[in-house]
């Protein structure tokens, strides 16, 4: 704990974390596991945009 005390206290001064990027990376890794066998990288890229891009599949 003593080794990381400075970093912990710095968070209270600058409340920035990498939680969003870690969450996005986790979602992409899950898509990658599901996409095993996609015939080309474009389909994988499309799946990432579909699941992470906030697209509405039923637009008004």
C-alpha positions as CSV (number, residue, x, y, z in Angstrom):
1,X,0.0,0.0,0.0
2,X,2.8,2.4,0.8
3,X,4.3,2.0,-2.7
4,X,1.0,3.1,-4.3
5,X,-0.1,5.8,-1.8
6,X,1.1,8.6,-4.0
7,X,-0.9,7.3,-7.0
8,X,-4.0,6.8,-4.9
9,X,-3.8,10.4,-3.6
10,X,-3.2,11.7,-7.1
11,X,-6.6,10.3,-8.1
12,X,-8.3,12.6,-5.7
13,X,-6.6,15.6,-7.4
14,X,-7.1,14.3,-10.9
15,X,-10.1,11.9,-11.0
16,X,-9.2,10.2,-14.3
17,X,-9.1,6.4,-14.8
18,X,-8.8,4.1,-17.8
19,X,-12.0,2.3,-16.9
20,X,-13.8,3.3,-20.1
21,X,-11.0,2.1,-22.3
22,X,-10.7,-1.2,-20.3
23,X,-14.5,-1.8,-20.6
24,X,-14.4,-1.1,-24.4
25,X,-11.4,-3.5,-24.7
26,X,-13.2,-6.2,-22.8
27,X,-16.2,-5.8,-25.1
28,X,-14.0,-6.0,-28.2
29,X,-12.3,-9.1,-26.9
30,X,-15.7,-10.8,-26.4
31,X,-16.7,-9.9,-29.9
32,X,-13.4,-11.3,-31.1
33,X,-14.1,-14.6,-29.4
34,X,-17.6,-14.7,-30.9
35,X,-16.3,-13.7,-34.4
36,X,-13.9,-16.6,-34.7
37,X,-14.3,-17.9,-38.3
38,X,-15.4,-14.6,-39.8
39,X,-14.2,-14.8,-43.4
40,X,-12.5,-11.4,-43.5
41,X,-11.5,-8.6,-41.1
42,X,-14.2,-6.3,-42.5
43,X,-16.9,-8.4,-40.9
44,X,-15.0,-8.3,-37.6
45,X,-14.7,-4.5,-37.9
46,X,-18.5,-4.2,-38.7
47,X,-19.3,-6.3,-35.6
48,X,-17.2,-4.0,-33.4
49,X,-19.0,-0.9,-34.8
50,X,-22.4,-2.6,-34.4
51,X,-21.9,-3.6,-30.8
52,X,-19.8,-0.6,-29.6
53,X,-21.1,2.2,-31.7
54,X,-24.4,2.7,-30.1
55,X,-26.3,2.1,-33.3
56,X,-30.1,1.9,-33.2
57,X,-31.2,-1.1,-35.3
58,X,-34.7,0.2,-35.5
59,X,-34.3,3.9,-36.4
60,X,-37.5,6.0,-36.5
